[in-house]
Amino acid sequence: MIPKHPFFAHARRGYHHGRLKDALIEAALSLVAQRGPHGFTLAEAAKLVGVTAAAPYRHFADRNELMGELARRGFELFGERLSKAWDEGRPEARAALRRMGSAYLSFASAEPGLYTAMFQDAKNICGPRAELVANQAFEGLIQAASAVLATKGVSPHETRRLASELWALAHGTAMLTLAGHLGRNEDPAAILEHGAEALIEKALVRRQA
């Protein structure tokens, strides 16, 4: 049985109603969460749905294409969560950026299957639509970095550099959390917040140098 997931609620109606593609995506989500991004085959996804091994090929050329679609949908939801947390920088840019950090970690913890699919291999994010949704998530981070540094006259190059550094920090913290490498007394949100503040201050120092 495919576990229920709110993002793929329509898949629960099943392939009997012409929803095979969505059912296969949700099956992949479950398998990735259980086994990791390389721990299943297209045939196993078909078996979980309850169709023949040949049925998935009506919608996906291979397993990588299925993973790419899962990643695309994941980035859509991810971008929505970050945008909601940013809330146009209200009431103040740094406070809004901290909310984005918390939303980032919450998404990774709540959606390990989606998060793993999204970041396991950038080559899976192929096609204009997939690239668009993946880039939109990063553009949101660039927007936040720009707002934080706006009053300091920092160049667009430095803004993009800061956004990349913040993304790397958030991703590293999320992955360490998912892997269980952070101890019980370590707060991932606090680690991310302190690291982000240090990166922001470093960006301001580079601007003055």
N, C-alpha and C positions, 0 to 999 in steps of 0.2 A: 504493500500500500504506500502511495506517495504521501509524505507528511504534508500537512496543510501549511501554506505560507501566504500571508496576506498580499504580497506583491504579485503573486501568481494566482490570485483567487479564481480567475476565470478558468484556470487549468483544471480546477477540481470537477468541472462538468465532464471532463474526460474526452478521449478521442472519439467516443461514440457520437459526439455532437460536433465533429469536425475540429476538435481541439488537440489533435495529436501533437502538433508542434509545441504548444504550450505545456502539455503534459510531459513531453520529453525534456524540456528545459527545466521543469520543476524536479524531474527525476535526477537530472544532472546536478542540480543544486544540492539535493539530498546526498548524492554520492560524493561530491566534492567535499562537503562538510564532514562526511564520515571518513573518507579515505585520502583526501588531498586531490590536487588537480590532475594527477597522473594515475590515480588509483582505480580507474574504471574504463570500460569500453563502451562503444555505441550499442553493442548487443546487450550489455548489462542494463543500460538505460531503457532499452526496449523491453527487456524482461521485467523490469520494475513497473513499467507502465502496463504491461500485459499484452504486448503486440509481438509480432514476429520480428526476427533479427533484421529482415529486409525492410520493414515498414519505415524506420527512421530516414532512409535514403530518399523518401518522398520530399523531405524538407531540408536535409543536411547532406552535403557531399561526403563529410567525414566527421570524426569526433572533434577535430579542431574547429570546424565551422559551428558545431553545437556550442563549444566552449566560448567562441567569439560572440555568439548571440547572448549567451548567459552574461558575459562580461559587459556587453552593451547595455543590457537591461539593468545590470548592477550599477553602472556609471550613471544612468538616468536617475535612479533612486538616490544614489550617493550625492549627486549634484543638487537634487532637491533638498536633501537634509542639510547640506552645507549652506545653501542659499537661505533656507529658513532660519538657520542659526545666525547667519550674518545679519539678516534683517536690515539691509541697507546701512549697516554701520551704526545703528542706534543702540544706546544713546551716545556712545563714544567708541571710536574705532578699535582701540585696544581691548576694551571690554567685549566688543562684538567678535574680535579675533579669538579671544579666549573661548567664547561660546562655540566657535567653529572647531576649535581644538577638541572640546568635549564631544561635539557631535561626530567628529571624525572617529574618535576612539569608541564611542557608543555604537556607531555603525559597524565597525570591524568586529566588535564583540558580539553584537546581535546578529550579524549576517556573515559568519565565517566562510560559508560556501561562496557567497557572492564576492566577498572581498578577495578570497584566494583566486577566484576565476578572473577578477579584474586585473590583478597584479602579477599573475604567474608568468605571463609572457606577452610583451607588448605587440608581438607579431600577430597575436590573436585578435587584436583590435584593428581589423581591416575593413575597408569600405568607407565611403564618405560619411554615412550616417553614424557608424561606430566611432570613427575618429572625432566627429563633431561632439558627441556626448562626452567622450573622454576628455577632450580639450576644454569643454565648458566647465568641467569641475576644476581644472587647473586655473582657468581664467578667473574663476571666482576667488581663488587664493591670491592671484595677482591683484585683483581689485582690492582685496582686503589689505595687502601689503602696501599698495599705493596710497590707500586712505590713511594708514598708520604713519607713513613717511611724508605725506603730502605737504605738510607745513614746514618741512625741513629742507626742501629744495633738492631732494634726492633724484638722481637721473632714472629714466625708465630702465636702463640696464641694471642698475643696482636694485631697483624694485623687483625685477624679474629674478634676479639672483637671490634676493631674500625669499621670494615665494618658493623657489626651488629648494632652498635650505629648510624652510618651514615644512614643506612637503616631505622631504627626506627624514626630518626629525619626527614628524607625526607617523610616517609609515614605519620607521624603526621602532618607535614606542609601541605602536599597534601590534607589530609582529612579535616583539618580545613578550607582550601581554598575552597574545593568543598562544604562544608556545609555552607559557608558564615560567618564563625565565625571571620575571620580576617577583620578588618575595612578597609575603603577606603584608609586611610593614611598608612596602613601597607603593606609593600612589601614582599610577600612570598619568593621571590628569595633572598632578602637581609637577611631575617630571617634565611633561610636555610644556606646561605653562612656563616653568623656570627656564627651560631651554629656549623657548620662543622669545622670551624677554631678552635673553643674552644675545640671540641672533639679531634682534631689532637694534639693540644698543651697538652691536658690532657694525651693523650697516650704517648707523649714524656716524660712527667713528671713521669708517672708510670714506664717507662723504666729506668729512672735515680734513682728511689727510691730504 
